[in-house]
Amino acid sequence: MAWRIVFRAQARKFLEKLGREEQKRVKIKLTALLNALENAIPPYTVPGLDFKKLRGYDNLFRIRVGELRIIMEINVDQKVIRVIRAGKRENVYQ
């Protein structure tokens, strides 16, 4: 079974409102994460991905794309990346 990405409504709406260039940058980062997970490479080691675990949570992570943050939950058993929130740094962690 291959890895898949699922978006919550808030994240999908925010990403759809972005300009083409920003959408392209987000897509590149998410594709790099997907490729790393499919090849069993720890995402922390992928150059340029800027992937970090969020403190205080078991399975929440974030990817930085310029000023944007993509907050996600990764379920290894089901091979699902669930994008929970997306937004600018000052708003996404609230």
Phi and psi restraints in degrees (value plus and minus 20) as a CYANA .aco file:
   2 ALA   PHI    -105.0   -65.0
   2 ALA   PSI     136.4   176.4
   3 TRP   PHI     -88.3   -48.3
   3 TRP   PSI     129.7   169.7
   4 ARG   PHI    -160.2  -120.2
   4 ARG   PSI     138.8   178.8
   5 ILE   PHI    -134.0   -94.0
   5 ILE   PSI     111.3   151.3
   6 VAL   PHI    -140.6  -100.6
   6 VAL   PSI     113.2   153.2
   7 PHE   PHI    -128.3   -88.3
   7 PHE   PSI     114.4   154.4
   8 ARG   PHI     -96.0   -56.0
   8 ARG   PSI     141.0   181.0
   9 ALA   PHI     -77.3   -37.3
   9 ALA   PSI     -65.2   -25.2
  10 GLN   PHI     -80.5   -40.5
  10 GLN   PSI     -65.3   -25.3
  11 ALA   PHI     -85.4   -45.4
  11 ALA   PSI     -63.8   -23.8
  12 ARG   PHI     -80.9   -40.9
  12 ARG   PSI     -65.8   -25.8
  13 LYS   PHI     -81.3   -41.3
  13 LYS   PSI     -64.9   -24.9
  14 PHE   PHI     -81.9   -41.9
  14 PHE   PSI     -66.5   -26.5
  15 LEU   PHI     -86.9   -46.9
  15 LEU   PSI     -53.2   -13.2
  16 GLU   PHI     -87.9   -47.9
  16 GLU   PSI     -47.1    -7.1
  17 LYS   PHI    -101.2   -61.2
  17 LYS   PSI     -31.7     8.3
  18 LEU   PHI     -89.4   -49.4
  18 LEU   PSI     138.2   178.2
  19 GLY   PHI     -90.4   -50.4
  19 GLY   PSI     146.4   186.4
  20 ARG   PHI     -78.8   -38.8
  20 ARG   PSI     -62.8   -22.8
  21 GLU   PHI     -84.1   -44.1
  21 GLU   PSI     -63.4   -23.4
  22 GLU   PHI     -86.5   -46.5
  22 GLU   PSI     -60.3   -20.3
  23 GLN   PHI     -80.2   -40.2
  23 GLN   PSI     -60.1   -20.1
  24 LYS   PHI     -84.0   -44.0
  24 LYS   PSI     -62.1   -22.1
  25 ARG   PHI     -84.7   -44.7
  25 ARG   PSI     -60.6   -20.6
  26 VAL   PHI     -84.1   -44.1
  26 VAL   PSI     -63.5   -23.5
  27 LYS   PHI     -82.3   -42.3
  27 LYS   PSI     -59.9   -19.9
  28 ILE   PHI     -81.8   -41.8
  28 ILE   PSI     -64.8   -24.8
  29 LYS   PHI     -85.5   -45.5
  29 LYS   PSI     -64.6   -24.6
  30 LEU   PHI     -86.1   -46.1
  30 LEU   PSI     -56.1   -16.1
  31 THR   PHI     -85.8   -45.8
  31 THR   PSI     -60.3   -20.3
  32 ALA   PHI     -83.1   -43.1
  32 ALA   PSI     -61.2   -21.2
  33 LEU   PHI     -83.6   -43.6
  33 LEU   PSI     -65.4   -25.4
  34 LEU   PHI     -79.6   -39.6
  34 LEU   PSI     -64.7   -24.7
  35 ASN   PHI     -83.5   -43.5
  35 ASN   PSI     -60.6   -20.6
  36 ALA   PHI     -82.7   -42.7
  36 ALA   PSI     -66.2   -26.2
  37 LEU   PHI     -86.6   -46.6
  37 LEU   PSI     -59.0   -19.0
  38 GLU   PHI     -85.3   -45.3
  38 GLU   PSI     -50.5   -10.5
  39 ASN   PHI    -118.0   -78.0
  39 ASN   PSI      -8.4    31.6
  40 ALA   PHI      37.6    77.6
  40 ALA   PSI      16.4    56.4
  41 ILE   PHI    -119.4   -79.4
  41 ILE   PSI     109.1   149.1
  42 PRO   PHI     -80.6   -40.6
  42 PRO   PSI     105.7   145.7
  43 PRO   PHI     -79.0   -39.0
  43 PRO   PSI     -45.3    -5.3
  44 TYR   PHI     -82.0   -42.0
  44 TYR   PSI     -44.9    -4.9
  45 THR   PHI    -113.1   -73.1
  45 THR   PSI     -24.9    15.1
  46 VAL   PHI     -97.3   -57.3
  46 VAL   PSI      99.3   139.3
  47 PRO   PHI     -82.8   -42.8
  47 PRO   PSI     114.9   154.9
  48 GLY   PHI      61.1   101.1
  48 GLY   PSI     -21.3    18.7
  49 LEU   PHI    -100.5   -60.5
  49 LEU   PSI     -53.4   -13.4
  50 ASP   PHI      32.1    72.1
  50 ASP   PSI      40.7    80.7
  51 PHE   PHI    -125.3   -85.3
  51 PHE   PSI     107.8   147.8
  52 LYS   PHI    -160.6  -120.6
  52 LYS   PSI     130.8   170.8
  53 LYS   PHI    -102.0   -62.0
  53 LYS   PSI     120.7   160.7
  54 LEU   PHI    -103.1   -63.1
  54 LEU   PSI     112.9   152.9
  55 ARG   PHI     -84.9   -44.9
  55 ARG   PSI     121.1   161.1
  56 GLY   PHI      66.9   106.9
  56 GLY   PSI     -19.8    20.2
  57 TYR   PHI    -147.7  -107.7
  57 TYR   PSI     125.9   165.9
  58 ASP   PHI     -95.6   -55.6
  58 ASP   PSI     -63.3   -23.3
  59 ASN   PHI    -154.6  -114.6
  59 ASN   PSI      12.8    52.8
  60 LEU   PHI    -125.1   -85.1
  60 LEU   PSI     116.1   156.1
  61 PHE   PHI    -155.6  -115.6
  61 PHE   PSI     146.5   186.5
  62 ARG   PHI    -158.4  -118.4
  62 ARG   PSI     129.7   169.7
  63 ILE   PHI    -139.4   -99.4
  63 ILE   PSI     116.0   156.0
  64 ARG   PHI    -118.9   -78.9
  64 ARG   PSI     110.4   150.4
  65 VAL   PHI    -148.2  -108.2
  65 VAL   PSI      68.2   108.2
  66 GLY   PHI      43.1    83.1
  66 GLY   PSI    -142.7  -102.7
  67 GLU   PHI    -103.5   -63.5
  67 GLU   PSI     -29.9    10.1
  68 LEU   PHI    -107.8   -67.8
  68 LEU   PSI     130.7   170.7
  69 ARG   PHI    -146.4  -106.4
  69 ARG   PSI     114.8   154.8
  70 ILE   PHI    -132.5   -92.5
  70 ILE   PSI      94.5   134.5
  71 ILE   PHI    -118.1   -78.1
  71 ILE   PSI     110.7   150.7
  72 MET   PHI    -162.7  -122.7
  72 MET   PSI     137.6   177.6
  73 GLU   PHI    -133.4   -93.4
  73 GLU   PSI     113.2   153.2
  74 ILE   PHI    -134.0   -94.0
  74 ILE   PSI     102.1   142.1
  75 ASN   PHI    -129.2   -89.2
  75 ASN   PSI      84.9   124.9
  76 VAL   PHI     -89.9   -49.9
  76 VAL   PSI     -57.9   -17.9
  77 ASP   PHI     -82.6   -42.6
  77 ASP   PSI     -62.4   -22.4
  78 GLN   PHI    -111.9   -71.9
  78 GLN   PSI     -26.2    13.8
  79 LYS   PHI      36.2    76.2
  79 LYS   PSI      32.7    72.7
  80 VAL   PHI    -147.9  -107.9
  80 VAL   PSI     113.3   153.3
  81 ILE   PHI    -124.8   -84.8
  81 ILE   PSI      95.8   135.8
  82 ARG   PHI    -125.8   -85.8
  82 ARG   PSI      88.9   128.9
  83 VAL   PHI     -99.3   -59.3
  83 VAL   PSI      94.0   134.0
  84 ILE   PHI    -110.5   -70.5
  84 ILE   PSI     -66.5   -26.5
  85 ARG   PHI    -160.8  -120.8
  85 ARG   PSI     134.2   174.2
  86 ALA   PHI    -166.0  -126.0
  86 ALA   PSI     119.5   159.5
  87 GLY   PHI     153.2   193.2
  87 GLY   PSI    -196.5  -156.5
  88 LYS   PHI     -94.6   -54.6
  88 LYS   PSI     134.4   174.4
  89 ARG   PHI     -72.6   -32.6
  89 ARG   PSI     -63.0   -23.0
  90 GLU   PHI     -89.3   -49.3
  90 GLU   PSI     -37.1     2.9
  91 ASN   PHI    -131.2   -91.2
  91 ASN   PSI     -45.1    -5.1
  92 VAL   PHI     -93.6   -53.6
  92 VAL   PSI     -47.0    -7.0
  93 TYR   PHI    -108.3   -68.3
  93 TYR   PSI     -20.7    19.3
